[in-house]
Amino acid sequence: MRVLIASTAGAGHVGPLLPFAAALEERGDEVRRVIGEPDRRGTWDGFEELSHEQQSAYFGREWFGRICTAAAQPAIDAACDEFRPELILREPCEYASAVAAEARGIPHVTIAISQARAEWSCIELVEGVLPGAVVEALRTAPYLSRFPGSLDRSPFPDTRRYAESQAPESTRELVYATFGTVAAGLGYDPYRALLDAVDGLDVPVLLTTGEELDLGPVPPNVRVERWVPQPEALARASLVVCHGGSGTVLGTLAAGIPLIILPLFADQLSNARMLAEAGAARVVEPHELRAAILDPPSPALDLARELRAAPPPLTALRR
């Protein structure tokens, strides 16, 4: 089978598609990837000054709906006409492949990156931006999600759950802190609060930044890296402090590791709210970080079992 995998740039968008790509290639299918990354210069100026509602609307309608779609459409169309895929796997913020699929009669499947209700509401934002037939197809296409059904009631009629990978057993030797790959580029700076919170604590800390940053003085117990593969970090973590991005929280929950969330923007806010209400994470403000690290929450072991019990990617896709 020839499968086209389409995504916008960013680890949180590309990451959920990678297990499908690897499994398809291992099975002997032909896989081609197209990752769109438009020029960001000037497009996010003043973003951090917008309200959370305005940020969500800008992300959903203007950035992903208009800018990213227009930038990716030529490459997606060319890939469809040259490669002639029999199936398209796409993440919910990538719309050019859905436009191409509907024009050519190619089946397409959505691989979730966030909560189903949030992604359903994002489709409303692109009504009037995308053709009506594409908008309707986005709602009815098969929807595959790593989120556990007990937390994430889905409005998509064809929802299937899967497990991304086997969660690692942790040696529980350090605090793993990450705020994703784009926070600094959007004007957010949670790093100083984290460094101040762990300064002087008798615990090693691994902090990943996503890009090269000048953090100023770094406590001796903190190791700063631009990027560490999440399974490698979780395999050593006794506690995770993060922004609430879907990939980070799901990996942490599946590994049965206590979780502290300092949400910044986008789906991080709804993820934090959902997990706090379920008692699966502690959500804090910057000034509360040190106390939370000293007295961490309990791991959500019921959710860990539910996440680990889901079928692997291709099993969910075949269904």
QUIQUIZI-V564839 format. One record per pair of residues at least 24 apart in sequence whose C-alpha atoms are under 7 Angstrom apart, sorted by the first residue. I is the first residue (numbers start at 1). J is the second residue. If there is no record, write none. Layout:
((I | J) (I | J))
This chain:
((1 | 29) (1 | 30) (1 | 86) (2 | 29) (2 | 30) (2 | 31) (2 | 85) (2 | 86) (2 | 87) (3 | 30) (3 | 31) (3 | 32) (3 | 85) (3 | 86) (3 | 87) (3 | 88) (4 | 31) (4 | 32) (4 | 33) (4 | 85) (4 | 87) (4 | 88) (4 | 89) (5 | 32) (5 | 33) (5 | 34) (5 | 88) (5 | 89) (5 | 90) (6 | 33) (6 | 34) (6 | 35) (6 | 89) (6 | 90) (6 | 91) (6 | 94) (6 | 97) (7 | 34) (7 | 35) (7 | 36) (7 | 90) (7 | 91) (7 | 94) (8 | 35) (8 | 36) (8 | 37) (8 | 93) (8 | 94) (9 | 35) (9 | 36) (9 | 37) (12 | 113) (12 | 247) (13 | 91) (13 | 113) (16 | 111) (16 | 113) (17 | 111) (19 | 164) (19 | 313) (20 | 313) (20 | 314) (23 | 314) (34 | 76) (36 | 68) (36 | 72) (38 | 68) (38 | 71) (44 | 186) (47 | 186) (48 | 186) (48 | 187) (52 | 265) (56 | 266) (57 | 125) (60 | 122) (60 | 125) (61 | 125) (61 | 126) (64 | 93) (64 | 94) (65 | 95) (65 | 126) (65 | 129) (66 | 129) (69 | 94) (69 | 95) (69 | 96) (72 | 96) (92 | 119) (98 | 134) (99 | 134) (102 | 134) (108 | 141) (109 | 141) (109 | 142) (109 | 143) (110 | 141) (110 | 142) (110 | 143) (110 | 144) (111 | 143) (111 | 144) (111 | 145) (112 | 143) (112 | 144) (112 | 145) (113 | 246) (114 | 246) (114 | 267) (115 | 147) (115 | 152) (116 | 152) (116 | 154) (116 | 155) (117 | 154) (117 | 155) (148 | 306) (148 | 307) (160 | 316) (161 | 310) (161 | 316) (162 | 310) (162 | 311) (162 | 312) (162 | 313) (162 | 316) (163 | 307) (163 | 308) (163 | 310) (163 | 311) (163 | 312) (163 | 313) (164 | 312) (164 | 313) (166 | 308) (167 | 251) (167 | 254) (167 | 255) (168 | 231) (168 | 234) (168 | 235) (168 | 255) (169 | 235) (169 | 255) (170 | 234) (170 | 235) (170 | 236) (170 | 237) (171 | 235) (171 | 236) (171 | 237) (172 | 236) (172 | 237) (172 | 238) (173 | 236) (173 | 237) (173 | 238) (174 | 203) (174 | 204) (174 | 205) (174 | 236) (174 | 237) (174 | 238) (175 | 204) (175 | 205) (175 | 206) (175 | 237) (175 | 238) (175 | 239) (175 | 240) (176 | 205) (176 | 206) (176 | 207) (176 | 233) (176 | 237) (176 | 239) (176 | 240) (176 | 241) (177 | 206) (177 | 207) (177 | 208) (177 | 240) (177 | 241) (177 | 242) (178 | 207) (178 | 208) (178 | 209) (178 | 241) (178 | 242) (178 | 243) (179 | 209) (179 | 242) (179 | 243) (180 | 209) (180 | 210) (180 | 243) (181 | 209) (181 | 210) (181 | 211) (182 | 210) (193 | 286) (195 | 219) (197 | 289) (197 | 290) (198 | 290) (243 | 268) (244 | 268) (244 | 271) (244 | 272) (253 | 300) (253 | 303) (253 | 304) (254 | 304) (254 | 307) (254 | 308) (255 | 304) (256 | 299) (256 | 300) (256 | 301) (256 | 304) (257 | 299) (258 | 296) (258 | 297) (258 | 298) (258 | 299) (259 | 297))
